[in-house]
């Protein structure tokens, strides 16, 4: 075939230029998602860092509030640390209590600890030179009274505490803080007679205080003596809401308006039904105990 009869070849259209990766829609979507996740993670980390502030930052934040600051006062509900049982006041919402016991009856339903009441107090010193707590004592807001006799609720065991606890008998004259160390050499000794608590600048220090009362209903606040700025000073520590701390002794079983039974016994109601919140009168409970029975019916 002569060159004259050759057909011209078709030229292929040039391939489209690749789109830069930063211009692709999927990249925009990933950027938005990653940015949102990053912002969320940053907020979480910032919150964590704010919560776990270095000691110097915490001290600077609290410096204007005096040499010693009460950062937190927290009730301890667990039985081996807190109440033996609880008593709800007259007029308590029994329908709510029959349905379920609050996790912390004292805080959530206004109950009073029976036998013992335990609180954790977090203190922070704000001076360059460490503050020293040299005494802590309960001061009654009024004379102790007969024990409360509302609705009694058991407090089942949930494990023991390994913390050093300061114990005080608020129903006795001139109560002092004693060392609770079962089996230890210092058990029952006055703590502040030979010890003090050093509070460095900005460091959180937790004191666990357990108040006992055998037969009386007592209300009190705590007075804390400390050394700071070259002199001895005193601060008053109250329960949340500026309320006094409170504990009641145990009354006779028949004196309670009603008593919840321990659900571990699996007792049935009069109609044969089962419930974890079986409530009977104090008189019925007293008779059950006299008969040496674990269930009333």
Helices and strands as residue ranges (DSSP letters): G 3-5, G 21-23, H 25-51, H 55-62, G 63-65, E 68-76, E 85-88, H 94-99, H 105-109, E 112-114, E 116-125, E 131-140, E 145-146, E 151-154, E 165-169, E 178-180, H 191-194, E 197-199, E 204-212, E 216-228, E 231-237, E 245-248, G 253-255, E 258-260, G 263-265, E 279-281, H 282-290
